[in-house]
Each structure stands twice: as structure tokens, then as C-alpha cells.
Amino acid sequence: MKSRVVLLSSFAFLGMMVVSTFEVGAEVRVVGGVTPDRRPEGSPTLSSFDLDRKRALHGISKPYPTSIEHWLDDQGAWFTPFNHPGMSHPYDIRNWHGKSDG
């Protein structure tokens, strides 16, 4: 008897989960569709991008490694944490946050 109650309550819970995933009258929105390689019409586009090389090379001593130079050339407009201050002392190896008394 006890196992039957557990089984019935499990089915009831499963049924509620299935029904609650479908909204009545909800608009169907396709994310990727059949052309995930193309941007949707009317979506914003990047018209220009200027890399602040001085900021990107902050805390790196000269002569700059060629690998860093090439990487910056190829980075483009993609976000990278390399151009932004990270954690503070003692993890601030590029001295973004200034000198500390550590």
C-alpha cells in the first residue's frame, strides 16, 4: 500500500512538471533556427572598434612579447578580461590597482 502511494505521488509530481512547462498561448521563439550561422535581420552590428593598446599592455614590461602583440591584433572586438583590472593585492601582478603595502 505504501509503495503504491509513493508511486502515485511520483506520477502526480511528474505530471505537474510536464504540464507546467507548457504555457497556454505562449509565443514560440526560435533561438538558432535552421540558419544559426546568420544573424537575425535588424540585430545590432558593430560598425567600428578601436583597441586601446596602451591599456591592454598595462603592466607588461617592454619589449612586449610578440605572442601578446599578435594576440592583441587578432582579439578584435571580443570581450576579454585582459583589458580590465582584476583582483587586488596580492594577485594584482600587472599593478592595475596601484602600489600596496603588502
N, C-alpha and C positions, 0 to 999 in steps of 0.2 A: 504494500500500500504506500509506504514512504517513498519508494523508488518511483512509483507512478506519479506522485505529487511533484517530485523533483523533475521528472521528465516533462510533465505538462507545463510546469512553470518555466522550464528552459525553452520549450516551444513557444510559449506565450511571449517571453522576452525576445526571442529571435524574430517572431512575427512583428513585434513593435519596432524593432530596429529596422527591419526591411521596409515597413510602411512609412516610418519617419524619414527615410532617406529620400522619398519622393514627395515633392511639394505639388500640390494641386495647382495647375495653371502656371507653373514656373516657366520662365523663358529659357530655352535651351541655348547655351552659349558654347561654341566650339573654340577651343584654345588653339590647337595645332591644325586641325582640319586635314584636308588632303594635300595641302601645299604648305607644310611647315617651313619650307626654305624661303618663303616670300613674306614680306611684311604686309600687314593689312593696309588697305587703302585708307589714307587720312591719318595714319600714325605719324608721330613726330619723327623728324630726321635731323641728324647732326649736320649743320652746314659748314662749320669751321671749328678747328681745335688748335690751340697754341699751348705747347708743353712748356712749363716753367722749368727749364733745365737747371737753373741755379737752385731752386727749391728742391728739385728731385735729387740733386747731387749734394745736398746739405749734409755735412758731417762725414763726407768721404774725402780723404786726402788725395791731393794731386801727386803724381799723374793718375788720372782716373783709369781704372781697369777697362780695357777695350770691351770686355764682355758686358759691363754696365752701360757703356756708351751705345753698343749695338742693341741692347735690350731696351733702352730708352727710345731709340729710333723706331723699334718695332712695336712698342707699347701702344702707341696711338691714344685714342680717347677712352680706352678701357679703364675702369677704376682700379687703382692699386693702392694699398696701404703704404707703399714705398714713398709716396709724396706727402704723407701726413705724419705728424708727431704720434708716436706710440706711447708706450708705458714710460713712467718716470723712473728716477734713480731707484735701484742700481741697474735697471735693464735698458736705460737710455744710452745705447752705445754710440749713437750719432749726435748726441748732445742737443736734441731738439728743445729740451726744457731748460737749458742753461746750466751753468756750473752749480754743483751742490756740495754740501759739506759732508759727503759720505765717505 
